[in-house]
Amino acid sequence: MPLPLTAAEVLNREFLEIRAKVLELAAALDRLERAQGNLGDEPRLQRIHEALELLDKPGHDRAEQVQ
């Protein structure tokens, strides 16, 4: 049975994919800000911003909380 990966091994394995997803999200948010019109209190956008705040906090159940 293989030993579990260390945190450093997981980071090495997943860094580029994580970085690509962060860049994709940043680009989408940039497109929203450049688009014409105002989203004001759009609840979907508020949920996205809440999820981003949640991702910045330590924890083991972030995926469940975002969902």
C-alpha positions as CSV (number, residue, x, y, z in Angstrom):
1,M,0.0,0.0,0.0
2,P,1.5,3.4,-1.0
3,L,2.2,6.0,1.6
4,P,0.1,9.1,1.6
5,L,1.7,12.1,-0.2
6,T,3.3,14.9,1.8
7,A,2.0,18.4,1.5
8,A,5.0,19.4,-0.6
9,E,4.4,16.4,-2.9
10,V,0.8,17.4,-3.4
11,L,1.8,21.0,-4.1
12,N,4.4,19.9,-6.6
13,R,1.9,17.7,-8.3
14,E,-1.0,20.2,-8.4
15,F,0.6,23.7,-8.5
16,L,0.3,24.3,-12.2
17,E,-3.3,23.1,-12.4
18,I,-4.3,25.3,-9.4
19,R,-2.5,28.3,-10.8
20,A,-4.3,27.8,-14.2
21,K,-7.7,27.7,-12.5
22,V,-6.9,30.9,-10.5
23,L,-5.8,32.7,-13.6
24,E,-9.0,31.5,-15.4
25,L,-11.1,32.8,-12.5
26,A,-9.2,36.1,-12.5
27,A,-9.8,36.5,-16.2
28,A,-13.5,35.9,-15.9
29,L,-13.8,38.5,-13.1
30,D,-11.9,41.0,-15.2
31,R,-14.3,40.4,-18.1
32,L,-17.3,41.0,-15.8
33,E,-15.8,44.3,-14.6
34,R,-15.0,45.4,-18.2
35,A,-18.5,44.5,-19.5
36,Q,-21.1,47.2,-19.9
37,G,-23.8,47.5,-17.2
38,N,-23.9,47.2,-13.5
39,L,-24.6,43.9,-11.6
40,G,-25.3,45.8,-8.4
41,D,-26.5,43.3,-5.8
42,E,-26.4,40.3,-8.2
43,P,-26.7,37.3,-5.8
44,R,-24.6,35.0,-8.0
45,L,-21.7,37.4,-8.0
46,Q,-22.0,37.9,-4.3
47,R,-21.8,34.1,-3.8
48,I,-18.6,34.0,-5.9
49,H,-17.0,36.7,-3.8
50,E,-18.1,34.9,-0.6
51,A,-16.5,31.7,-2.0
52,L,-13.3,33.5,-2.7
53,E,-13.1,34.9,0.9
54,L,-13.7,31.4,2.2
55,L,-10.9,30.0,0.1
56,D,-8.5,32.3,1.8
57,K,-9.2,30.8,5.2
58,P,-7.6,27.6,6.5
59,G,-9.8,24.6,6.8
60,H,-10.4,21.1,5.5
61,D,-14.0,21.4,4.3
62,R,-13.7,24.4,2.0
63,A,-15.0,22.5,-1.1
64,E,-18.1,21.5,0.8
65,Q,-18.7,25.1,2.1
66,V,-18.3,26.6,-1.4
67,Q,-20.7,24.1,-2.8
